[in-house]
Amino acid sequence: MPEPVRCEVCGKLFSSSHLKSHKRLAHVKGEVTGADGQGGMKTILELYDRLSPEDKERVLAELAAREREPA
């Protein structure tokens, strides 16, 4: 029978039968960033290309708004 176990990465409780899947899906290593930073940029651009035209507009508007915010 599955027991409650704590994820070592985020500390949340999960069923022992789901912990492996949680860690694989929620704590992926190096998915966005590359060693030189270019891998991350490539991944972001590939994801952007998959968006609908409406979602692309929303992303661009959000990025523009973030640029205007003081750091």
Contacts in CASP RR format, 6 or more apart in sequence:
PFRMAT RR
TARGET T0000
AUTHOR 0000-0000-0000
METHOD contacts of the structure
MODEL  1
MPEPVRCEVCGKLFSSSHLKSHKRLAHVKGEVTGADGQGGMKTILELYDR
LSPEDKERVLAELAAREREPA
2 15 0 8 1.000
2 16 0 8 1.000
2 17 0 8 1.000
2 18 0 8 1.000
3 15 0 8 1.000
3 16 0 8 1.000
4 13 0 8 1.000
4 14 0 8 1.000
4 15 0 8 1.000
4 16 0 8 1.000
5 13 0 8 1.000
5 14 0 8 1.000
5 15 0 8 1.000
5 16 0 8 1.000
5 19 0 8 1.000
6 12 0 8 1.000
6 13 0 8 1.000
6 14 0 8 1.000
7 13 0 8 1.000
7 14 0 8 1.000
7 19 0 8 1.000
7 22 0 8 1.000
7 23 0 8 1.000
7 26 0 8 1.000
7 27 0 8 1.000
9 23 0 8 1.000
9 26 0 8 1.000
9 27 0 8 1.000
10 26 0 8 1.000
10 27 0 8 1.000
12 22 0 8 1.000
14 22 0 8 1.000
31 43 0 8 1.000
32 39 0 8 1.000
32 40 0 8 1.000
32 43 0 8 1.000
32 44 0 8 1.000
33 39 0 8 1.000
33 40 0 8 1.000
34 40 0 8 1.000
48 56 0 8 1.000
48 59 0 8 1.000
51 59 0 8 1.000
END
